[in-house]
Amino acid sequence: MVDLIGQYAKIKDEVKEELNKVLDNASFINGPAVHAFQADLENYLKVKHVIPCANGTDALQIIMMAYDFPKGAEVLVPSFTYVATVEVIALLGFKPVFVEVDPHSFNMDVEDLKAKITDHSVAIVPVHLYGQCADMEAILAVAKEHDLKVFEDTAQAIGADYTFANGQKQKAGTLGHAGATSFFPSKNLGAYGDGGAIMTHDDDLAAKLRMIVNHGQSERYYHDSIGVNSRLDSLQAAVLKVKLKHLDTYNAARYAVAQKYTAAFEKTEVIIPPFESAFSNHVYHQYTVKLTNAAERDALNAHLAERGVPSMIYYPVPNHLQKAYAYYGYKTGDMPLTEDLCARVISFPIHTEMDTEQQDHIIASVLSFWG
Ligand SMILES: *Cc1c(COP(=O)(O)O)cnc(C)c1O
């Protein structure tokens, strides 16, 4: 699905030089590379604070630890997302309230969001799924009206721009009260191991988050709150500092691959290519289509595998029907649009190193399924 070896080959010298600096100084924890990457990412995202941490799941958890939400408080979250978004809500003793999907954009449906707000709601966690922003202007308006916090999960959309109705643009992850991202190797900005970060414009929140990632201390051995140990290590920061310089080029390469796929697939009646929202560009973390006939999906997957083409289902089971969350009492039929998407979507390989020949082979392999 990705070509991390091919990508590394092109930036090997730059990466090794930065890694060697860390090794030569043995500055493995909170070294200069971490501070340099943090500053570079703040500049790139035009956000006041970036707080690096160990992974994207931690980033989401740490944000929610920074607020004094009561146990049982409701956090609105799409059911159609990676489990990490939901997991941290449940883990902290809050209640995930699942919101339906907009079946075109694959993101949170704003009308259903409004319908699910109660007196116990405290926050909304929009997920910018597959690389395109949720309808943030509408979500922020709903949040303001009901005095809710907005925490963006931008693990799949780093570098995407959201455009407001007045033409103002802002980077995904910097629109709400805080944003969380992941540097998992296959993400658009991927490290060579785990990593994550939190973004916020809020000085007080940033100070709190910096304490929480570091065992709840701002002065060593004085613990003002219960924290965690969640750090981005210097070697990963060194890699990310190099790769951040290439992020726009990488996202453009993904976009070009997506355009070629869409040109081939939109002519068919069996594949519905991804929809691009007017208010966000798409950085194509995944290239995910819908099949007209859900019953063909397993056979298509097998057909592609026989031709050496991987394909994946993100995600086969919606979170509201996962065993782990049965406690919250959802049942099949509660979210028909989400359930239908889970039966219908399939993702094809997309990455920064895909050449024309590879892509032609993938397109031909897909289309040959229908003869
Ligand atoms: C990858 C991902 C995460 C979690 O990131 P990790 O770094 O793997 O913890 C959270 N949310 C979404 C939508 C993701 O794709």
The ligand as an SDF file (V2000), in Angstrom:
LIG
                    3D

 15 15  0  0  0  0  0  0  0  0999 V2000
   -3.2640    6.5780   12.7940 C   0  0  0  0  0  0  0  0  0  0  0  0
   -4.4570    7.1830   13.4060 C   0  0  0  0  0  0  0  0  0  0  0  0
   -4.5320    7.4510   14.7750 C   0  0  0  0  0  0  0  0  0  0  0  0
   -3.5350    6.9560   15.7830 C   0  0  0  0  0  0  0  0  0  0  0  0
   -2.2230    7.2690   15.5810 O   0  0  0  0  0  0  0  0  0  0  0  0
   -1.0810    6.3650   16.2450 P   0  0  0  0  0  0  0  0  0  0  0  0
    0.1510    7.2030   16.0530 O   0  0  0  0  0  0  0  0  0  0  0  0
   -1.0300    5.0870   15.5060 O   0  0  0  0  0  0  0  0  0  0  0  0
   -1.4080    6.2080   17.6750 O   0  0  0  0  0  0  0  0  0  0  0  0
   -5.6390    8.1180   15.2610 C   0  0  0  0  0  0  0  0  0  0  0  0
   -6.6360    8.4810   14.4510 N   0  0  0  0  0  0  0  0  0  0  0  0
   -6.6180    8.2170   13.1280 C   0  0  0  0  0  0  0  0  0  0  0  0
   -7.7690    8.6490   12.2820 C   0  0  0  0  0  0  0  0  0  0  0  0
   -5.5290    7.5520   12.5610 C   0  0  0  0  0  0  0  0  0  0  0  0
   -5.5320    7.2810   11.2490 O   0  0  0  0  0  0  0  0  0  0  0  0
  1  2  1  0
  2  3  1  0
  2 14  2  0
  3  4  1  0
  3 10  2  0
  4  5  1  0
  5  6  1  0
  6  7  2  0
  6  8  1  0
  6  9  1  0
 10 11  1  0
 11 12  2  0
 12 13  1  0
 12 14  1  0
 14 15  1  0
M  END
$$$$
